[in-house]
Amino acid sequence: MRFDDNLSGERPSFVTHLECAMTGERHEADVVHNLSRAGKPLLVRYDLAGVKKALSKETIARRAPDLWRYRELLPVRKAADIVSLGECMTPIVPMPRLSKKLGGGDILVKDEGRLPTGSFKARGLVMAVSMAKALDIKHMAMPTNGNAGAALAAYATRAGIKTTIFCPEDTPEVNVSEIALQGADVYRVNGLIDDCGKIVGEGKAKVGWFDTSTLKEPYRIEGKKTMGLELAEQLGWDVPDAIFYPTGGGTGLIGMWKAFDELEKIGFIGSKRPRMVAVQASGCAPMVKAYEDGVEHAPRWENAHTIASGIRVPQAVGDFLILRAVRESKGFAIAVDDEAISAGLNEMAREEGFLLCPEGAATYAAYKKSLADGRVAKSDRAVLFNCASGLKYPLPKMERKLDRHQPIDYGMF
Ligand SMILES: Cc1ncc(COP(=O)(O)O)c(C=O)c1O
C-alpha cells in the first residue's frame, strides 16, 4: 500500500443522481447545483446495491488511512479531480478519568483538530472543492464563522480557484489570518453569519461566483459524512450509544446520519443507531427550541451570542434535516451556557491533558448535563466531537515569571 493509493488510482463511481431532501425530486448528477428546485438542500444518491457488490470491509481495511478510503461512497468520480492536503483519519481518544469521576460510561472524543487547517471543515471543503474542480467552477464565495473559510481558502488555492470569504467582524483572529494567508480575499462584516450569507447570495447573480454556503452546495455534506463512516469503522463496524455533536448549520450531524443509513444498506452495520444529540449554546439555540416546541423548522434566533463561535448560527437551511435525525434516532437537542463550556474546557485540559475547542467543550458540558438528568444512561458509550484544535482559539494568558538573576525560592514548587 502506497501513501497516495486512494488519491491516484481510478475506482468505480456509484453516484446516480441528486435528490431534494424535502420533496425527493430527482436532479441530474455531474452539473453545477446549489439548492433544489424547491429551494431545499440536495442529497447525493448512490447505487448502493452496486457499492455492496464492489466493496468489502477487508478491502477498505487494506487502504491508506485517509477519508478517500471510502471513495465508492463519495461523489468525486475521477482521481485527477481530488484536491488533497492529507485528510487523515482522526483518532478516538478515551477520557477514562472523567468517565470514572462522573460515574458514567465510556467518554470517547473524536478529535477532528488533526485534520488539515485544524478542523473538521476540511472534510466538507475538500469534497466541495474537488467537485468544483470537476465541474470547472472558477470562483467560490462563502460566509463563515472562521473554520470553514480557512478550509475553503486552503483547498481552493490548491485547486487554483479564486475565493472570496465573508465572516462576522468578531471572528477569531487566527481564522481571519489563516484565510488571508491561504490565498483567499476575506472581509469582516458587521453582522452574523447569515448576514454574510446574504452578501454571498446576492453576489451570485452580480459577480457570478459559486455560493459555497453550508447545505446550499451538495457536496460538503458528503465530506462530513466520512465522520460517520470512519467512526463506525474505528468501532469495529459498530456505532456508539450516543453522539454529541456541536450543531451550527448541522452538516456533520446530517452527514453522519446519512452515513449510517448507507452503511446499513451496503451491509456493513445493522439497524442499531446512535442517539444523535444536537448540542448548542444557550445564547444561540434555535434547534433546541424547535426540538422542544415539537416543530419541523427553526425560526431565526435573535441576538445570537456565545464563546463557541462555530455554533453561533442563528438560522440553518437544513433545520428540518437536523431535527429529523435527532428525532428518528431518539436523541435530543440540548443547550449549555458559556460558563459550562469554559468549565468543561478547563476540566478536560486539567484532568485529561486534552485541549478541546469551545464547541467541543460544549459537547462535554452537554454530556455531563445529560448524564446528571438521566437522558444519557450510566452504561452508555458516548462519542463527543471535538471539531477543531483547541489551539485555534485565544487561550488564557499565563503571567507567572521568574527572574533568573534573583535567588529562586524552590520551596514554592
Ligand atoms: C469548531 C466547530 N464546531 C462546530 C461547528 C458547527 O458545524 P456544523 O455546521 O456541521 O453544524 C463549526 C462550524 O463553523 C465549527 O467551526
Ligand as a Chemical Component Dictionary entry (heavy atoms), coordinates in Angstrom:
data_LIG
# 
_chem_comp.id                   LIG 
_chem_comp.type                 NON-POLYMER 
_chem_comp.pdbx_formal_charge   0 
_chem_comp.three_letter_code    LIG 
# 
loop_
_chem_comp_atom.comp_id 
_chem_comp_atom.atom_id 
_chem_comp_atom.alt_atom_id 
_chem_comp_atom.type_symbol 
_chem_comp_atom.charge 
_chem_comp_atom.model_Cartn_x 
_chem_comp_atom.model_Cartn_y 
_chem_comp_atom.model_Cartn_z 
_chem_comp_atom.pdbx_ordinal 
LIG C1 C1 C 0 -15.358 24.082 15.662 1  
LIG C2 C2 C 0 -16.743 23.994 15.085 2  
LIG N1 N1 N 0 -17.636 23.175 15.643 3  
LIG C3 C3 C 0 -18.881 23.054 15.145 4  
LIG C4 C4 C 0 -19.313 23.778 14.049 5  
LIG C5 C5 C 0 -20.704 23.568 13.517 6  
LIG O1 O1 O 0 -20.694 22.653 12.480 7  
LIG P1 P1 P 0 -21.952 22.277 11.576 8  
LIG O2 O2 O 0 -22.090 23.386 10.566 9  
LIG O3 O3 O 0 -21.631 20.958 10.936 10 
LIG O4 O4 O 0 -23.138 22.186 12.482 11 
LIG C6 C6 C 0 -18.414 24.655 13.435 12 
LIG C7 C7 C 0 -18.823 25.440 12.269 13 
LIG O5 O5 O 0 -18.282 26.504 11.980 14 
LIG C8 C8 C 0 -17.093 24.761 13.951 15 
LIG O6 O6 O 0 -16.180 25.581 13.397 16 
# 
loop_
_chem_comp_bond.comp_id 
_chem_comp_bond.atom_id_1 
_chem_comp_bond.atom_id_2 
_chem_comp_bond.value_order 
_chem_comp_bond.pdbx_ordinal 
LIG C1 C2 SING 1  
LIG C2 N1 SING 2  
LIG C2 C8 DOUB 3  
LIG N1 C3 DOUB 4  
LIG C3 C4 SING 5  
LIG C4 C5 SING 6  
LIG C4 C6 DOUB 7  
LIG C5 O1 SING 8  
LIG O1 P1 SING 9  
LIG P1 O2 DOUB 10 
LIG P1 O3 SING 11 
LIG P1 O4 SING 12 
LIG C6 C7 SING 13 
LIG C6 C8 SING 14 
LIG C7 O5 DOUB 15 
LIG C8 O6 SING 16 
# 
